[in-house]
Amino acid sequence: MPLEALIFDVDGTLAETEELHRAAFNATFGTFWLDWHWDEALYRELLKVTGGKERIRHYIEGWNPAGATMALARLGDIHAEKNAHYASFMEKKQVIARPGVLRLIREARARKITLAIATTTSLPNVEALLKSLLGPASLSWFRVIGAGDQVKAKKPAPDVYNHVLTALGCPAAHCIAFEDSRNGIEAARQAGVTIVATPSFYSDQEDFSGATTVLSDLGEPGKPFRHLGGAALPKSYVDIDSLEQLLALACLA
């Protein structure tokens, strides 16, 4: 079964970005005179809901904070301001890709393997991160960028993966997805895609049993990943050859 495409989630998968998102939410709350503050423990709980607007609404419904009525009425404005803060923070701070990510992307391009994005975050956030990690030209490296605002239902629904697969014209059985959360794994699994899971800071306590393989990260030569569950890979770092073997194993399962 030939490997045709690598489909990446964004936040937590390409880089540990959730702290920047959390800072952007908190800065936005102040802009709208909301006496809200999401600390790490609360944000970990809120991340169980995908999508920024959905996360704010979930917080309002579950915690009933002061200013809830105004916040619901201006939800779109609050979310847009949050994205603006995030883009500003991304410009000011050099974000570091997770181990193995940049190497694997370069190898995929050299081997003519298609690259794509399937994420619940909005398109401006995707563009801000890709520019920070890989430079402005990198937006053209990904044949399809499927973002949360392009589909009806966000992860764990498979909509964004189905959207990306349709746009690629590529069978799910020829693709590998990279995810860092249970919601992402469930979305990719429902779409029929083989999954490499790399738990992130905020998702490391989640259930990853739906992934084909679970690794601490993608590893580097001389800096191996830790195998956490699922199928074993033939090398101590993820490369195209080992992904092709993983895809073959998944097809036999």
C-alpha positions as CSV (number, residue, x, y, z in Angstrom):
1,M,0.0,0.0,0.0
2,P,1.9,3.1,-1.2
3,L,2.1,6.1,1.2
4,E,0.7,9.1,-0.6
5,A,0.1,11.8,2.0
6,L,1.0,12.9,5.5
7,I,-1.8,14.8,7.3
8,F,-0.8,16.9,10.3
9,D,-2.8,18.3,13.2
10,V,-1.5,21.7,14.3
11,D,-1.7,22.7,17.9
12,G,0.3,20.3,20.1
13,T,1.4,18.2,17.1
14,L,3.6,20.5,15.1
15,A,4.6,22.5,18.1
16,E,3.5,23.1,21.7
17,T,1.3,26.1,21.1
18,E,-1.4,25.8,23.7
19,E,0.3,28.1,26.2
20,L,0.3,30.8,23.5
21,H,-3.4,30.1,22.9
22,R,-4.1,30.3,26.7
23,A,-2.2,33.6,26.9
24,A,-4.2,35.0,24.0
25,F,-7.5,34.0,25.6
26,N,-6.5,35.7,28.9
27,A,-5.4,38.8,27.1
28,T,-8.6,39.0,25.2
29,F,-10.7,38.6,28.3
30,G,-9.1,41.7,29.7
31,T,-9.7,43.6,26.4
32,F,-13.4,42.9,26.9
33,W,-13.4,43.8,30.6
34,L,-14.1,40.2,31.6
35,D,-12.6,39.2,34.9
36,W,-11.8,35.8,33.7
37,H,-8.5,33.9,33.9
38,W,-7.8,30.4,32.6
39,D,-5.0,28.8,34.5
40,E,-3.3,25.6,33.4
41,A,-5.6,23.2,35.3
42,L,-8.7,24.9,33.9
43,Y,-7.4,25.1,30.4
44,R,-6.6,21.4,30.4
45,E,-10.2,20.7,31.2
46,L,-11.5,23.2,28.6
47,L,-9.3,21.6,25.9
48,K,-11.6,18.6,25.9
49,V,-13.8,20.8,23.7
50,T,-12.3,21.6,20.3
51,G,-12.6,25.0,18.8
52,G,-12.0,28.4,20.4
53,K,-15.6,29.7,20.2
54,E,-16.9,26.3,21.3
55,R,-14.4,26.4,24.2
56,I,-15.6,29.8,25.4
57,R,-19.2,28.7,25.1
58,H,-18.5,25.6,27.1
59,Y,-16.8,27.7,29.8
60,I,-19.8,30.0,30.0
61,E,-22.3,27.1,30.2
62,G,-20.2,25.1,32.7
63,W,-18.9,27.8,35.0
64,N,-21.4,30.7,34.6
65,P,-18.8,33.4,35.1
66,A,-19.6,37.1,35.5
67,G,-20.2,38.8,32.1
68,A,-21.5,35.6,30.5
69,T,-24.5,37.3,28.8
70,M,-22.3,39.9,27.1
71,A,-19.7,37.3,26.2
72,L,-22.3,35.1,24.4
73,A,-23.6,38.1,22.6
74,R,-20.1,39.1,21.4
75,L,-18.7,35.6,21.0
76,G,-17.6,36.2,17.4
77,D,-15.8,39.5,18.3
78,I,-14.1,37.9,21.3
79,H,-12.8,35.0,19.2
80,A,-11.6,37.3,16.5
81,E,-9.7,39.4,19.0
82,K,-8.2,36.2,20.6
83,N,-6.9,35.2,17.1
84,A,-5.4,38.6,16.7
85,H,-3.6,38.3,20.0
86,Y,-2.4,34.8,19.1
87,A,-0.9,36.0,15.8
88,S,0.8,38.9,17.5
89,F,2.3,36.6,20.2
90,M,3.4,34.2,17.4
91,E,5.3,37.1,15.6
92,K,7.1,38.1,18.8
93,K,8.0,34.6,20.1
94,Q,10.0,32.0,18.2
95,V,8.0,28.8,18.4
96,I,10.0,25.6,18.4
97,A,8.7,22.6,16.4
98,R,8.4,19.3,18.3
99,P,11.2,16.8,17.8
100,G,11.4,15.3,14.3
101,V,8.6,17.4,12.8
102,L,10.8,19.7,10.6
103,R,13.0,16.8,9.5
104,L,10.0,14.6,8.5
105,I,8.4,17.5,6.5
106,R,11.6,18.1,4.6
107,E,12.0,14.4,3.9
108,A,8.4,14.1,2.7
109,R,8.9,17.0,0.3
110,A,12.1,15.4,-1.0
111,R,10.3,12.1,-1.5
112,K,7.4,13.7,-3.2
113,I,4.9,12.7,-0.4
114,T,2.0,15.1,-0.3
115,L,1.6,17.2,2.9
116,A,-1.7,18.4,4.3
117,I,-3.2,19.9,7.5
118,A,-6.4,18.8,9.3
119,T,-7.1,20.9,12.4
120,T,-9.8,22.4,14.5
121,T,-8.2,25.7,14.8
122,S,-9.0,28.6,12.4
123,L,-7.1,29.3,9.2
124,P,-5.3,32.5,10.5
125,N,-3.9,30.5,13.4
126,V,-2.6,27.8,11.1
127,E,-1.0,30.4,8.8
128,A,0.6,32.2,11.8
129,L,2.2,29.0,13.1
130,L,3.4,27.7,9.7
131,K,5.1,31.1,9.0
132,S,6.8,31.1,12.4
133,L,8.0,27.5,12.1
134,L,8.8,27.2,8.4
135,G,8.7,30.6,6.9
136,P,6.0,32.3,4.6
137,A,6.7,30.0,1.7
138,S,5.7,27.0,3.7
139,L,2.0,27.7,3.1
140,S,2.4,26.4,-0.4
141,W,4.0,23.2,0.8
142,F,0.7,21.8,2.1
143,R,-1.6,20.9,-0.8
144,V,-4.7,21.1,1.4
145,I,-5.1,23.0,4.7
146,G,-8.3,21.9,6.3
147,A,-9.2,24.2,9.2
148,G,-12.0,24.1,11.8
149,D,-14.0,27.0,10.3
150,Q,-14.3,25.1,6.9
151,V,-16.4,22.2,8.2
152,K,-19.7,21.7,10.0
153,A,-18.5,19.6,12.9
154,K,-15.1,19.8,14.6
155,K,-13.0,16.9,16.0
156,P,-13.8,14.3,17.3
157,A,-16.2,14.3,14.2
158,P,-14.3,13.2,11.1
159,D,-15.5,16.1,9.0
160,V,-12.1,17.9,8.6
161,Y,-10.4,14.6,7.6
162,N,-13.1,13.8,5.1
163,H,-12.8,17.3,3.7
164,V,-9.0,16.9,3.4
165,L,-9.2,13.5,1.8
166,T,-11.7,14.6,-0.7
167,A,-9.7,17.6,-1.6
168,L,-6.5,15.5,-2.0
169,G,-8.3,12.9,-4.0
170,C,-6.4,10.3,-2.0
171,P,-7.8,7.1,-0.3
172,A,-7.6,7.1,3.5
173,A,-5.7,3.9,3.4
174,H,-2.8,5.7,1.6
175,C,-2.5,8.4,4.3
176,I,-1.0,8.8,7.8
177,A,-2.3,11.3,10.3
178,F,-0.3,12.9,13.1
179,E,-2.3,13.8,16.2
180,D,-1.7,14.7,19.8
181,S,-5.2,14.3,21.4
182,R,-8.0,11.8,21.9
183,N,-10.4,14.0,19.9
184,G,-8.0,14.1,17.0
185,I,-7.4,10.4,17.1
186,E,-11.1,9.7,17.0
187,A,-11.6,12.0,14.0
188,A,-8.8,10.4,12.0
189,R,-9.9,6.9,13.0
190,Q,-13.5,7.5,11.9
191,A,-12.1,8.7,8.5
192,G,-10.1,5.5,8.2
193,V,-6.6,7.0,8.4
194,T,-3.6,5.3,10.0
195,I,-2.6,7.4,13.1
196,V,0.7,8.3,14.7
197,A,0.0,9.9,18.1
198,T,2.4,12.1,20.0
199,P,0.9,13.2,23.3
200,S,1.5,16.9,24.1
201,F,1.8,18.9,27.4
202,Y,-1.9,19.3,27.8
203,S,-3.0,15.9,26.4
204,D,-0.6,13.5,28.0
205,Q,-3.2,12.0,30.3
206,E,-5.7,11.2,27.6
207,D,-6.7,7.9,26.1
208,F,-4.6,7.1,23.0
209,S,-5.7,3.6,22.5
210,G,-7.3,4.4,19.1
211,A,-4.0,5.4,17.5
212,T,-2.0,3.0,15.4
213,T,1.2,3.8,17.3
214,V,1.8,6.1,20.2
215,L,5.2,7.8,20.6
216,S,6.6,10.5,22.8
217,D,7.6,12.5,19.7
218,L,8.8,11.8,16.2
219,G,12.4,11.5,17.4
220,E,15.7,12.4,15.8
221,P,18.8,10.4,14.8
222,G,20.7,10.2,18.1
223,K,17.6,11.4,20.1
224,P,15.2,8.5,19.9
225,F,11.5,8.7,20.7
226,R,9.9,6.6,23.5
227,H,7.4,4.0,22.2
228,L,4.3,4.4,24.4
229,G,1.9,2.0,22.8
230,G,0.5,0.4,19.7
231,A,2.5,-0.9,16.8
232,A,6.3,-0.8,17.1
233,L,8.4,1.1,14.4
234,P,11.6,-0.4,13.0
235,K,13.7,2.7,13.8
236,S,14.1,5.0,16.9
237,Y,12.9,8.0,14.9
238,V,10.1,8.4,12.4
239,D,11.0,8.7,8.7
240,I,9.2,7.9,5.5
241,D,10.5,4.3,5.3
242,S,9.2,3.5,8.8
243,L,5.9,5.1,8.0
244,E,5.5,3.0,4.9
245,Q,6.1,-0.1,7.0
246,L,3.5,1.2,9.6
247,L,1.0,1.7,6.8
248,A,1.5,-1.8,5.6
249,L,1.0,-3.2,9.1
250,A,-2.2,-1.2,9.5
251,C,-3.5,-2.6,6.2
252,L,-2.9,-6.1,7.4
253,A,-4.6,-5.5,10.8
